[in-house]
Amino acid sequence: MGRGQYVPGLKTAMAFAGAVKDVKAAAAKVESKGAEELKKAFSILDEDKSGFIEEEELKLFLKEFGTTAETTVQAGDSNVDGKISADV
């Protein structure tokens, strides 16, 4: 095929490639935003800024919302294994 000749499906393939690129860029933004939000949440819980969330910090946080760790785990434990999964 020579230069400048019509290639069947090329326009569609190029549009699809552009869409895939856009989806990948959007996914990277969401992932980055999620990491930022996680860091913000962590820093709120880590009151003494030690880089760790100690048991007392977690208890205090949960108490402020009128709940306990046990109640929170039970509410978020979809498969009843005693753990809260990040999987939706």
C-alpha positions in Angstrom: 0.0 0.0 0.0 1.4 3.3 -1.0 1.6 6.5 1.0 -1.7 8.4 1.3 -3.8 5.4 0.3 -7.0 4.7 2.2 -6.6 1.8 4.7 -10.0 0.3 5.7 -10.6 0.6 9.5 -7.6 2.9 10.1 -9.7 5.8 11.2 -11.6 3.5 13.6 -8.4 2.0 14.9 -6.8 5.4 15.5 -10.0 6.6 17.3 -9.9 3.5 19.5 -6.2 4.0 20.2 -6.9 7.6 21.2 -9.8 6.4 23.5 -7.5 3.8 25.2 -4.9 6.5 25.8 -7.6 8.8 27.3 -8.8 6.0 29.6 -5.3 5.2 30.7 -4.7 8.8 31.5 -8.0 9.0 33.4 -7.2 5.9 35.4 -3.8 7.3 36.3 -5.5 10.4 37.6 -7.9 8.4 39.7 -5.2 6.3 41.1 -3.2 9.4 42.0 -6.2 11.0 43.6 -6.9 7.9 45.6 -3.4 7.8 46.9 -3.7 11.5 47.9 -7.0 10.9 49.7 -5.5 7.9 51.5 -2.6 10.0 52.7 -5.0 12.7 53.9 -7.1 10.2 55.8 -3.9 8.6 57.3 -2.6 12.0 58.5 -5.9 12.7 60.2 -5.8 9.5 62.1 -2.0 9.8 62.9 -2.5 12.6 65.4 1.0 12.5 66.8 2.5 12.5 63.3 4.6 9.4 64.1 4.0 7.8 60.7 1.8 5.1 62.4 -1.8 4.9 63.5 -1.6 3.5 67.0 -4.5 1.7 68.7 -5.3 4.7 71.0 -5.4 7.1 68.0 -7.8 4.7 66.2 -10.0 4.3 69.3 -10.2 8.1 69.8 -11.1 8.6 66.1 -13.9 6.0 66.3 -15.2 7.3 69.6 -15.6 10.7 68.1 -18.0 9.1 65.6 -19.8 7.2 68.3 -18.6 3.8 67.3 -16.0 1.1 68.2 -13.5 -0.9 66.2 -15.6 -4.0 66.6 -18.8 -2.3 65.2 -16.8 -0.7 62.4 -15.3 -4.1 61.3 -18.7 -5.8 61.5 -20.2 -3.1 59.3 -17.5 -3.4 56.7 -16.9 -7.1 56.8 -18.7 -8.3 53.7 -17.5 -11.9 53.8 -17.5 -12.3 57.6 -13.9 -13.1 58.1 -13.3 -10.4 60.7 -11.5 -8.1 58.3 -12.4 -5.1 56.1 -11.3 -5.5 52.6 -10.3 -2.8 50.2 -12.0 -4.8 47.4 -15.4 -3.6 46.5 
